[in-house]
Amino acid sequence: MNVYLDSIGCRLNQSEIERIARQFVTAGHGLVNSAEEADLVVINTCAVTAKAASDSRSKIRQAVRKNPAVKVISTGCWSDLEPERAAKMDNIVQVVLNAEKEQLAQDYLNLPIDYFNLHTPDYSVDMPGSHANVRAFIKVQDGCDNFCTFCVTRLARGKSRSLLMAEIINEINAVHQTGTAEVVLSGVNLGAWGRDLHQPSTLATLLQQILSETDIPRIRLSSLEPWDIGETFFTLWENPRLCRHFHLPLQSGSDAVLKRMARRITAEKFISLAKAAKQLIPDLALTTDVIVGFPGETDTDFQQTMTFVEQVGFSAGHIFSYSARPGTPAYRLQGLVEAQLKKDRSKKMRERFQQMGETFREQQIGKTFEVLWESSQQTGSGQWCLSGLTDTYLRVKIQHSENRVGKIDKIIITGYKKAILEGHTSKMK
């Protein structure tokens, strides 16, 4: 059987779809690159915004349009929140809730309950996604115990749950043996890792063990809630294997809005944390999420956020217009912001982040970074156009005489064009 897998949304979704892919391959089935070639399509859906939920449904419809005979399994957060609606879509043969996702392949293939415990996963297969096999997304945590008033993820994912340290380290070592050079530790509330274990632990302890018990060249973190880490956390970044990039969701620079969102931080505490991180980690990239148009957001609140993001000096950010999600406390809040005003504020915020992004990229010119090449294309002259990421999560493209995909090179940055850094090699690895 040929299986096509696709994922929408967060890095956790990507890590889950990679695990599902390995399970199908381990059971003797093949992965294909399009729905047209597939007998079965698995879509890992998202519901973080109304648009994400709509995009999830569109993915399913697109697969069926391309292959009217294909069977489709819908899983992920949107499927979890609206299982009956998902089940009514064309060609859906199964809706798998998040709590049952780990057994998706096993259940669909009617395999024994201990099948994947007795068969070693095949980590050498090409994974879904554009990063080829140079980067692996490692699920270390699921669920969330926070109560942010706008968020449906907690409803879809349940309480915070940590994977065991030994399991995480074994998976990292396994993907590294296949040539993978970078892992991305992923979770709904990554900073909560370890709190629910029989012997409670911390994310810092997990990182120390990964550094000690694996040789993976690069370790990257997905999103971290700012209240889950303290200034001492950043001292771990003395080890160059840890990527110098933090995604710390802000959501608003107004304390009044943060309070209505039930965010467990103030603007002052956030900026103090950001300053500490930048002081301890040279060339650190900070990215964030901002919601504009949250119920009750005034012009003053919005201007406070505009000023605040400038003070922090983010390198990039995701801007979301507030999306009312049924079942969340914010759904019942008064003071809805008009759609056009949300659109105007979103545009202004994006322009502010674009300016900060250009400033950050200009600051990198003349510096040397290690770049992990993740894709390549041969030109007519026989050269290779390489594309990859610095550890600070900046895209770099260069021309090279070799196809260096999966390798890490030292690159001197000479400039940038349309948000893409350019440079030349300094030293091969």
Secondary structure, DSSP 8 states (H G I E B T S, - for coil): -EEEEEE-SSHHHHHHHHHHHHHHHHTT-EE-SSGGG-SEEEEEE--SSHHHHHHHHHHHHHHHHH-TT-EEEEEEHHHHH-HHHHHTSTTEEEEE-GGGGGGHHHHHTT--TTHHHHS---TTS--SSTTTTTEEEEE-EE------TT--HHHHH-S-EE--HHHHHHHHHHHHHTT--EEEEE-TTGGGTTTTSSS---HHHHHHHHHHH---SEEEE----GGG--GGGGGGGGSTTB-SEEE---B-S-HHHHHHHT-S--HHHHHHHHHHHHHHSTT-EEEEEEEES-TT--HHHHHHHHHHHHHHT-SEEEEEE----TTSGGGG-S----HHHHHHHHHHHHHHHHHHHHHHHHHHTT-EEEEEEEEEEE-TTS-EEEEEEETTS-EEEEEESS--TT-EEEEEEEEEETTEEEEEEEE--
